[in-house]
Amino acid sequence: MIIVCSGSDTYRAREKARELVDAFRKKHDPRGLSTESAEGITDLKSLLPRLGTTSMFTKKKMVRADGCLKKLKLAEVKILVSSLKNDAEDTILLSLEEKVDPKITEELKKGSFFHYPFETLNGDKFARWLMERAASFNLSREVILSIAAYTDGDPWYAINEMAKHAVMEQGVGQKVGVEEGEFQIVDAFLAGGKSRTKIYNHENYGIFGLIYKQLITHIKVNSGQTAGVAPFLVRKMRQIKCPNARQVYKKILLAMVLSRSGLAKENELDSTM
């Protein structure tokens, strides 16, 4: 059996792969003797022997070889599928892939094959997904929706923000939210207001990430691409006038790199922006 987790949403794809490994071990391999990692092995000659050996303690085996399909030629995929046909239920090859060539997918379907695709979530879908994850962080609905708005489509960023807010709440013993000041600074910046000093004074220049996200949303909305964007954000971005948003976007990207790498100080960032 071959199982592939893929898609542009690498967080959810990786999360599903981990769940599959955990489920296999819980059901078939509690001692971890038949669950193997073949990370870095992307050639068929090295991969096949890993699939052909089983443990004396269980007849089932799972081998995780992330990225292996990306390196295999179509003819090699045919050999891989054929080699697993007679052992489809007992030997599982699990791979995390960025994307899978359609020709490869068609060949994999000739054997025992399961595909879990994870495309990027945006707007309401992304917010709902975060709400489902909120229980483990014990955050309010208001905080989760705020985080969903400025991390839209980026689950790695969102989960990190949720964890940060959860730690802050535990530390101070009270509910905290996303500071309104951050959004006010960003809105003023997009509208051409003089808020750059506030940006530089923000801890670790972290507000650059929020400006970056808001600029992307602004460009999308004002280009007529409102699908997946929360209605309140559509209204907000249409009200903010930033005719040179694409140029500002490029400058923000450069400023983010310079600030996070320590290659520029405040006056140099001011020149860049």
PyMOL commands that set and color helices and strands:
alter all, ss='L'
color gray80, all
select helices_A, chain A and resi 10-28+44-52+68-71+74-85+102-108+123-136+141-150+155-172+180-190+196-201+203-205+207-221+231-239+245-261+266-272
alter helices_A, ss='H'
color red, helices_A
select strands_A, chain A and resi 2-6+35-37+61-64+91-97+113-117
alter strands_A, ss='S'
color yellow, strands_A
deselect
rebuild
show_as cartoon
